[in-house]
């Protein structure tokens, strides 16, 4: 084994080591990107969970719909009671406008 053969063997080992190092770096880089994506997804899920706690449940929405319906009925009842008062006020206004002193 002469010096030129040993140099060739060292070159081959160096290329193999560089290739192995390159593949290792690529693999670690992919894992780092996956970890960053995973962190982003966890953050988004946490935000969604917090927002979903603020959303009313189906039961609460049903109760709200019932309350709105009751309120609508009350407003209609008040409107029916106000109509006679409006007519009385119109008559009083007409009387006062037509009164000639």
LOVEXDREN-815908 format. One record per residue: residue number from 0; residue in three letters; x, y, z of N, C-alpha, C, O in turn. Coordinates in pm, whole numbers, plus 50000, padded with zeros to 5 digits. Layout:
REM LOVEXDREN-815908
- n; res; n.px; n.py; n.pz; ca.px; ca.py; ca.pz; c.px; c.py; c.pz; o.px; o.py; o.pz
- NUM; ala; X; Y; Z; X; Y; Z; X; Y; Z; X; Y; Z $
...
This chain:
REM LOVEXDREN-815908
- n; res; n.px; n.py; n.pz; ca.px; ca.py; ca.pz; c.px; c.py; c.pz; o.px; o.py; o.pz
- 0; unk; 50085; 49883; 50000; 50000; 50000; 50000; 50090; 50123; 50000; 50169; 50145; 50091 $
- 1; unk; 50075; 50200; 49898; 50159; 50318; 49887; 50080; 50443; 49928; 49962; 50435; 49963 $
- 2; unk; 50146; 50553; 49923; 50088; 50680; 49970; 49970; 50723; 49883; 49873; 50777; 49937 $
- 3; unk; 49974; 50702; 49755; 49864; 50745; 49668; 49737; 50663; 49695; 49626; 50716; 49686 $
- 4; unk; 49752; 50537; 49728; 49635; 50455; 49762; 49576; 50499; 49895; 49454; 50500; 49911 $
- 5; unk; 49661; 50534; 49991; 49612; 50580; 50120; 49541; 50714; 50104; 49440; 50739; 50170 $
- 6; unk; 49591; 50800; 50018; 49527; 50929; 49994; 49389; 50907; 49933; 49292; 50974; 49968 $
- 7; unk; 49384; 50812; 49839; 49254; 50781; 49778; 49157; 50728; 49883; 49040; 50766; 49883 $
- 8; unk; 49203; 50642; 49970; 49117; 50588; 50076; 49070; 50697; 50171; 48954; 50697; 50214 $
- 9; unk; 49158; 50791; 50204; 49119; 50903; 50290; 49017; 50992; 50219; 48924; 51042; 50283 $
- 10; unk; 49034; 51012; 50089; 48937; 51092; 50013; 48802; 51024; 50013; 48699; 51090; 50030 $
- 11; unk; 48800; 50893; 49993; 48673; 50820; 49992; 48606; 50827; 50129; 48485; 50847; 50137 $
- 12; unk; 48682; 50812; 50236; 48628; 50821; 50371; 48576; 50962; 50397; 48471; 50980; 50459 $
- 13; unk; 48649; 51061; 50351; 48606; 51200; 50370; 48474; 51224; 50298; 48384; 51287; 50355 $
- 14; unk; 48459; 51176; 50174; 48334; 51192; 50100; 48220; 51118; 50169; 48108; 51170; 50176 $
- 15; unk; 48246; 51000; 50219; 48142; 50926; 50291; 48098; 50999; 50418; 47979; 51007; 50449 $
- 16; unk; 48198; 51052; 50491; 48165; 51129; 50612; 48086; 51254; 50579; 47992; 51288; 50651 $
- 17; unk; 48122; 51324; 50473; 48051; 51445; 50432; 47908; 51411; 50390; 47814; 51483; 50423 $
- 18; unk; 47893; 51301; 50316; 47759; 51259; 50274; 47675; 51223; 50396; 47558; 51261; 50405 $
- 19; unk; 47734; 51150; 50491; 47661; 51113; 50613; 47625; 51238; 50693; 47514; 51247; 50746 $
- 20; unk; 47717; 51332; 50701; 47690; 51456; 50773; 47579; 51535; 50703; 47492; 51591; 50769 $
- 21; unk; 47581; 51539; 50571; 47476; 51609; 50496; 47340; 51546; 50517; 47241; 51616; 50538 $
- 22; unk; 47334; 51413; 50512; 47206; 51343; 50534; 47158; 51366; 50676; 47038; 51388; 50698 $
- 23; unk; 47248; 51362; 50772; 47210; 51387; 50912; 47157; 51530; 50929; 47057; 51551; 50998 $
- 24; unk; 47224; 51626; 50868; 47179; 51766; 50878; 47042; 51783; 50815; 46956; 51851; 50871 $
- 25; unk; 47021; 51721; 50701; 46890; 51729; 50634; 46781; 51669; 50722; 46673; 51726; 50735 $
- 26; unk; 46810; 51554; 50781; 46712; 51487; 50867; 46679; 51571; 50990; 46562; 51584; 51026 $
- 27; unk; 46781; 51627; 51054; 46759; 51712; 51172; 46681; 51838; 51133; 46594; 51883; 51208 $
- 28; unk; 46712; 51894; 51017; 46638; 52012; 50970; 46491; 51984; 50949; 46406; 52066; 50981 $
- 29; unk; 46461; 51868; 50895; 46321; 51830; 50875; 46250; 51814; 51009; 46135; 51853; 51023 $
- 30; unk; 46318; 51756; 51107; 46257; 51739; 51239; 46235; 51874; 51305; 46134; 51893; 51374 $
- 31; unk; 46327; 51967; 51286; 46311; 52100; 51345; 46191; 52170; 51283; 46114; 52236; 51352 $
- 32; unk; 46177; 52156; 51151; 46061; 52218; 51086; 45933; 52153; 51136; 45833; 52222; 51158 $
- 33; unk; 45934; 52024; 51153; 45815; 51956; 51203; 45784; 52001; 51346; 45667; 52017; 51381 $
- 34; unk; 45886; 52022; 51427; 45864; 52069; 51564; 45804; 52209; 51564; 45716; 52239; 51644 $
- 35; unk; 45853; 52295; 51473; 45798; 52430; 51464; 45652; 52426; 51418; 45568; 52498; 51472 $
- 36; unk; 45622; 52341; 51321; 45484; 52328; 51275; 45396; 52273; 51386; 45282; 52317; 51402 $
- 37; unk; 45448; 52179; 51462; 45372; 52122; 51573; 45344; 52228; 51679; 45234; 52234; 51733 $
- 38; unk; 45442; 52311; 51708; 45422; 52419; 51805; 45316; 52516; 51756; 45232; 52561; 51833 $
- 39; unk; 45320; 52549; 51626; 45220; 52640; 51569; 45080; 52578; 51579; 44984; 52647; 51615 $
- 40; unk; 45069; 52451; 51548; 44939; 52384; 51557; 44889; 52380; 51701; 44770; 52401; 51726 $
- 41; unk; 44977; 52353; 51795; 44937; 52353; 51937; 44886; 52490; 51979; 44787; 52501; 52051 $
- 42; unk; 44955; 52595; 51934; 44914; 52731; 51967; 44776; 52760; 51909; 44690; 52818; 51977 $
- 43; unk; 44755; 52721; 51784; 44624; 52744; 51721; 44514; 52668; 51793; 44405; 52721; 51813 $
- 44; unk; 44541; 52545; 51831; 44440; 52464; 51901; 44407; 52527; 52036; 44291; 52531; 52076 $
- 45; unk; 44508; 52576; 52105; 44484; 52641; 52235; 44397; 52764; 52218; 44305; 52787; 52296 $
- 46; unk; 44425; 52845; 52116; 44344; 52963; 52091; 44200; 52924; 52059; 44106; 52987; 52108 $
- 47; unk; 44182; 52821; 51977; 44047; 52775; 51944; 43973; 52726; 52067; 43854; 52752; 52082 $
- 48; unk; 44042; 52655; 52155; 43978; 52607; 52277; 43931; 52723; 52363; 43821; 52719; 52419 $
- 49; unk; 44013; 52826; 52374; 43976; 52944; 52454; 43854; 53013; 52391; 43762; 53053; 52462 $
- 50; unk; 43855; 53027; 52257; 43743; 53092; 52190; 43615; 53008; 52201; 43506; 53063; 52215 $
- 51; unk; 43629; 52877; 52194; 43511; 52792; 52201; 43447; 52794; 52339; 43327; 52769; 52353 $
- 52; unk; 43526; 52823; 52442; 43468; 52835; 52577; 43374; 52955; 52584; 43282; 52957; 52665 $
- 53; unk; 43397; 53055; 52499; 43315; 53176; 52499; 43187; 53160; 52418; 43093; 53238; 52436 $
- 54; unk; 43181; 53061; 52331; 43065; 53040; 52245; 42952; 52978; 52329; 42975; 52882; 52402 $
- 55; unk; 42830; 53034; 52317; 42721; 52977; 52396; 42686; 52836; 52348; 42702; 52802; 52231 $
- 56; unk; 42637; 52756; 52443; 42599; 52619; 52409; 42463; 52619; 52339; 42396; 52722; 52331 $
- 57; unk; 42424; 52503; 52288; 42296; 52491; 52221; 42181; 52519; 52318; 42080; 52579; 52281 $
- 58; unk; 42196; 52475; 52442; 42094; 52500; 52544; 42080; 52650; 52570; 41968; 52701; 52581 $
- 59; unk; 42191; 52719; 52580; 42186; 52863; 52604; 42122; 52937; 52486; 42046; 53032; 52506 $
- 60; unk; 42153; 52893; 52363; 42091; 52955; 52246; 41940; 52930; 52245; 41863; 53019; 52208 $
- 61; unk; 41897; 52811; 52285; 41754; 52781; 52292; 41686; 52871; 52396; 41579; 52926; 52370 $
- 62; unk; 41748; 52885; 52513; 41693; 52973; 52616; 41684; 53117; 52566; 41587; 53187; 52594 $
- 63; unk; 41784; 53161; 52492; 41783; 53296; 52436; 41668; 53312; 52337; 41600; 53415; 52337 $
- 64; unk; 41646; 53211; 52253; 41537; 53217; 52156; 41402; 53224; 52227; 41314; 53299; 52186 $
- 65; unk; 41386; 53147; 52334; 41261; 53150; 52411; 41242; 53287; 52474; 41131; 53342; 52470 $
- 66; unk; 41348; 53344; 52530; 41338; 53477; 52592; 41303; 53584; 52489; 41224; 53674; 52518 $
- 67; unk; 41360; 53574; 52370; 41330; 53671; 52264; 41183; 53658; 52223; 41116; 53759; 52200 $
- 68; unk; 41133; 53536; 52213; 40992; 53516; 52177; 40901; 53575; 52284; 40801; 53639; 52252 $
- 69; unk; 40934; 53555; 52411; 40855; 53612; 52520; 40859; 53764; 52516; 40757; 53830; 52537 $
- 70; unk; 40976; 53819; 52488; 40991; 53964; 52479; 40909; 54018; 52363; 40847; 54124; 52374 $
- 71; unk; 40907; 53946; 52251; 40827; 53989; 52136; 40679; 53993; 52174; 40608; 54087; 52138 $
- 72; unk; 40633; 53892; 52246; 40494; 53891; 52291; 40464; 54008; 52383; 40358; 54070; 52374 $
- 73; unk; 40556; 54038; 52472; 40536; 54151; 52565; 40530; 54283; 52490; 40447; 54368; 52521 $
- 74; unk; 40616; 54299; 52392; 40617; 54424; 52313; 40486; 54438; 52235; 40432; 54548; 52226 $
- 75; unk; 40436; 54328; 52180; 40308; 54334; 52108; 40195; 54370; 52203; 40105; 54445; 52166 $
- 76; unk; 40197; 54318; 52324; 40094; 54349; 52423; 40099; 54497; 52461; 39995; 54563; 52473 $
- 77; unk; 40219; 54549; 52478; 40234; 54691; 52511; 40184; 54776; 52393; 40120; 54879; 52413 $
- 78; unk; 40215; 54732; 52272; 40168; 54805; 52154; 40016; 54809; 52146; 39959; 54912; 52110 $
- 79; unk; 39951; 54699; 52181; 39804; 54696; 52180; 39746; 54788; 52287; 39639; 54846; 52267 $
- 80; unk; 39815; 54802; 52398; 39765; 54891; 52504; 39793; 55037; 52472; 39724; 55126; 52523 $
- 81; unk; 39893; 55063; 52388; 39925; 55201; 52354; 39831; 55255; 52246; 39805; 55375; 52243 $
- 82; unk; 39779; 55169; 52158; 39692; 55215; 52050; 39573; 55298; 52099; 39547; 55405; 52044 $
- 83; unk; 39499; 55253; 52202; 39389; 55338; 52251; 39438; 55472; 52305; 39370; 55574; 52289 $
- 84; unk; 39554; 55473; 52367; 39608; 55599; 52419; 39640; 55696; 52304; 39621; 55817; 52316 $
- 85; unk; 39689; 55641; 52195; 39720; 55725; 52079; 39592; 55786; 52024; 39590; 55904; 51989 $
- 86; unk; 39486; 55707; 52017; 39359; 55761; 51967; 39305; 55870; 52061; 39255; 55973; 52015 $
- 87; unk; 39316; 55848; 52191; 39270; 55949; 52288; 39352; 56077; 52271; 39297; 56187; 52272 $
- 88; unk; 39484; 56063; 52256; 39570; 56181; 52239; 39536; 56255; 52110; 39540; 56378; 52105 $
- 89; unk; 39501; 56180; 52004; 39460; 56245; 51878; 39332; 56325; 51898; 39319; 56436; 51846 $
- 90; unk; 39238; 56268; 51973; 39112; 56340; 51998; 39136; 56465; 52081; 39078; 56570; 52055 $
- 91; unk; 39223; 56453; 52183; 39253; 56571; 52267; 39322; 56677; 52182; 39290; 56796; 52194 $
- 92; unk; 39414; 56636; 52098; 39483; 56733; 52011; 39385; 56799; 51915; 39390; 56921; 51895 $
- 93; unk; 39297; 56722; 51858; 39197; 56777; 51766; 39104; 56875; 51840; 39071; 56982; 51788 $
- 94; unk; 39064; 56838; 51958; 38978; 56927; 52036; 39049; 57058; 52068; 38990; 57165; 52055 $
- 95; unk; 39174; 57049; 52108; 39249; 57171; 52144; 39275; 57257; 52020; 39276; 57380; 52031 $
- 96; unk; 39297; 57196; 51905; 39322; 57274; 51785; 39192; 57340; 51733; 39196; 57449; 51675 $
- 97; unk; 39080; 57274; 51754; 38954; 57327; 51704; 38883; 57421; 51803; 38785; 57487; 51767 $
- 98; unk; 38932; 57426; 51923; 38871; 57511; 52028; 38895; 57656; 51992; 39009; 57699; 51974 $
- 99; unk; 38785; 57732; 51983; 38796; 57873; 51945; 38748; 57957; 52061; 38628; 57962; 52089 $
- 100; unk; 38836; 58020; 52126; 38801; 58107; 52239; 38812; 58250; 52204; 38786; 58337; 52288 $
